[in-house]
Structures are given as C-alpha cells and as structure tokens.
C-alpha cells in the first residue's frame, strides 16, 4: 500500500487576479438550419474537461455560486438567457455579463465567483477541470481570504 498524497488546502501557487478571468469567444459554425458551437479541450476551453453540468429553472431573484475552488478551473457559458458573474480575488472585484452561447468565462482556482441576475429561462452551462469534490470548495468568504493570505478588512465582502 502506498501512502496517498494529501490534498492541498493552502493557497494556489500563483494567485490569480480577476483580470485572469477572460471571456473567450468560442468557434461558431453557421448553418441555415441552426448554428453549432463545439466545446472541447484545446478549442476555447483552456483546461482538460472532467465534468459538465448545467444550472436551470433558477427562481427570480436567486443567486448561485458564491464560492471559490482550491484546484478546480471552471468555464461558464450562458447556453440560454443571460446572467452576471461577480468575481473577486480578495482585493479587486469585476462583474461579467454573459448572454451569448458562443462566449465562455474562464474562472481559475482561487477566485470567488457568484452568478446573479438570471433572466427568465436562463441556463448556465459549466465545464470543470476536476470531478466534484466537496473538499475543493471554499464556501466561506473569510476562509477564502485566508486561503489567499489576506485579512477580512482588505476588501468589503462581495
């Protein structure tokens, strides 16, 4: 039996900033019968895809997300409708509006993200670099700041 390597619980080696969360244009294939946007590793998504899920039937006024990941990258697409993604790196904040199925937002690990202001019928499609692991989630903002090596008073809570 070989010993297992413990999961990293400390800060990610390089601390990403909200400016490291690009909106990426995906390839669009136009056709009279309807358009197609392929989503695959190396063709817009900047990481290997291990998991895909989507969020839908979001009640009016509800927000989703409000967490960060220790190791997992995410790539969000507004497959239908629109929503905003509020991003925070512990010091700076940025809000991205997604409303086209051929644009995706890359969120690297160590960035706090919350999806807000969903339009009626919105669908948020998510591709991730890791399978679901509850230990990878940081759901408490103060714990997130500690993960980033920051103090609570460094920035207001998003």
C-alpha positions in Angstrom: 0.0 0.0 0.0 1.4 3.4 -1.0 0.6 6.5 1.1 -1.7 8.9 -0.6 -0.7 12.5 -1.2 -2.8 14.9 0.9 -4.9 17.4 -1.0 -3.6 21.0 -1.0 -5.5 23.2 1.4 -3.2 26.2 1.1 -3.2 29.0 -1.4 -2.8 28.1 -5.1 0.9 28.6 -6.2 0.2 31.7 -8.3 -2.6 33.8 -7.0 -4.9 34.6 -10.0 -6.5 38.0 -10.2 -9.9 38.9 -11.6 -8.0 40.2 -14.7 -7.0 36.5 -15.2 -10.7 35.6 -15.8 -11.1 36.1 -19.6 -14.3 35.9 -21.6 -13.3 33.6 -24.5 -15.0 33.6 -27.9 -15.9 30.0 -29.0 -15.9 28.8 -32.5 -19.3 29.2 -34.3 -20.4 27.1 -37.2 -23.2 28.9 -39.1 -25.8 26.9 -40.9 -29.3 27.8 -42.2 -30.8 25.0 -40.0 -29.2 26.4 -36.9 -25.8 27.3 -35.5 -23.4 25.0 -33.7 -20.7 25.8 -31.2 -18.4 22.9 -30.4 -16.8 23.0 -26.9 -13.8 20.8 -26.3 -10.4 20.9 -24.7 -7.9 22.9 -26.8 -10.7 24.6 -28.7 -11.6 27.5 -26.4 -11.6 25.7 -23.1 -8.1 26.3 -21.5 -8.1 23.0 -19.5 -8.9 19.4 -19.7 -12.6 18.8 -19.1 -13.5 16.3 -16.3 -17.1 17.3 -15.5 -20.1 19.1 -17.2 -23.2 20.3 -15.5 -25.9 23.0 -16.1 -28.0 25.1 -13.8 -31.6 25.9 -14.9 -35.0 26.8 -13.5 -33.4 29.4 -11.3 -36.2 31.2 -9.4 -36.3 35.0 -9.9 -34.1 36.9 -7.5 -32.0 33.9 -6.6 -28.2 33.8 -6.9 -25.9 30.8 -7.4 -22.3 30.1 -6.7 -20.8 32.3 -4.0 -17.7 30.1 -3.6 -14.2 29.6 -4.8 -12.3 26.4 -5.7 -8.9 25.4 -4.4 -7.8 23.5 -7.5 -10.7 23.4 -10.0 -11.0 25.6 -13.1 -14.5 26.5 -14.3 -15.7 27.6 -17.7 -19.2 29.2 -17.7 -21.5 29.7 -20.7 -24.9 31.3 -20.9 -26.4 28.5 -23.0 -29.7 30.3 -22.9 -30.8 33.7 -21.5 -28.4 35.8 -19.5 -26.8 36.3 -16.1 -23.9 38.1 -14.4 -20.9 36.6 -12.7 -19.4 38.6 -9.9 -15.7 37.8 -9.5 -13.4 38.7 -6.6 -9.7 37.9 -6.0 -9.8 39.3 -2.4 -8.7 42.8 -3.4 -10.4 43.6 -6.7 -13.9 42.9 -8.0 -15.3 42.6 -11.5 -18.7 41.7 -12.9 -19.0 39.9 -16.3 -22.3 39.8 -18.2 -22.9 36.5 -20.2 -25.7 36.4 -22.7 -24.4 34.6 -25.8 -23.9 30.8 -26.1 -20.6 31.3 -28.0 -18.8 33.1 -25.2 -17.5 31.5 -22.1 -15.9 32.8 -18.9 -12.8 31.1 -17.6 -12.6 31.1 -13.7 -9.3 29.8 -12.4 -9.0 28.3 -8.9 -8.6 30.9 -6.1 -11.3 33.3 -7.5 -14.5 33.9 -5.6 -17.5 33.7 -8.0 -21.2 34.3 -7.7 -23.8 34.0 -10.5 -26.5 36.7 -10.2 -29.4 38.3 -12.0 -30.5 35.3 -14.1 -33.0 36.1 -16.9 -36.2 34.1 -17.1 -35.3 30.7 -18.7 -31.6 31.2 -18.3 -29.3 28.1 -18.5 -25.8 28.3 -17.1 -23.6 25.5 -18.7 -20.4 24.7 -16.7 -17.3 22.8 -17.7 -14.8 22.0 -14.9 -11.2 20.7 -14.8 -12.0 18.3 -11.9 -14.7 16.0 -10.8 -16.9 17.1 -8.0 -15.0 17.2 -4.7 -16.7 18.9 -1.7 -13.2 19.5 -0.2 -12.2 21.7 -3.2 -15.0 24.2 -2.4 -14.4 27.3 -0.3 -17.9 28.5 0.7 -17.0 30.9 3.5 -15.7 34.3 2.4 -13.4 34.7 5.4 -11.9 31.3 4.7 -11.4 32.4 1.1 -9.5 35.5 2.2 -7.3 33.3 4.5 -6.7 30.9 1.5 -5.5 33.9 -0.4 -3.3 35.1 2.5 -5.5 38.2 3.1 -7.3 39.7 6.1 -11.0 40.3 6.4 -10.7 44.1 6.2 -8.6 44.1 3.0 -11.8 44.4 0.9 -15.5 44.6 1.5 -17.5 41.3 1.2 -18.8 40.9 -2.3 
